[in-house]
């Protein structure tokens, strides 16, 4: 009976959904060529003590994205993901890309529209 309880608990924990904060959702995960003309803000790291489940890796990445958002980043490039015995660590380089300089003219309208209609619903800017 105890075995079934442990198996049920494992399935319950793997079904947990972890979502990033609103400001972390704005961050774009990029490739190096996408940020070649952007300003490097620094390196960010997120960690999670959930080690055996994929949610631990995801939570570490979300925390790194949240830290990048607090720096004012618009893009990140993942550097590495370490799965240690006691914690997961996700590291990324945070960049700010000015949409007026980097984006092609056809995308500037789309970016302005999304900024005008999405950001007012976020709790923090």
Secondary structure, DSSP 4 states (H G I P E B T S, - for coil): -HHHHHHHHHHHHHT------HHHHTPEE--GGGGTTSEEEEEEEEEES--SSHHHHHHHHHHHHHHHHHHT-SEEEEEEEEE-SS-EEEEEEEEE--HHHHS-HHHHHHHHHHHHHHGGGSS--
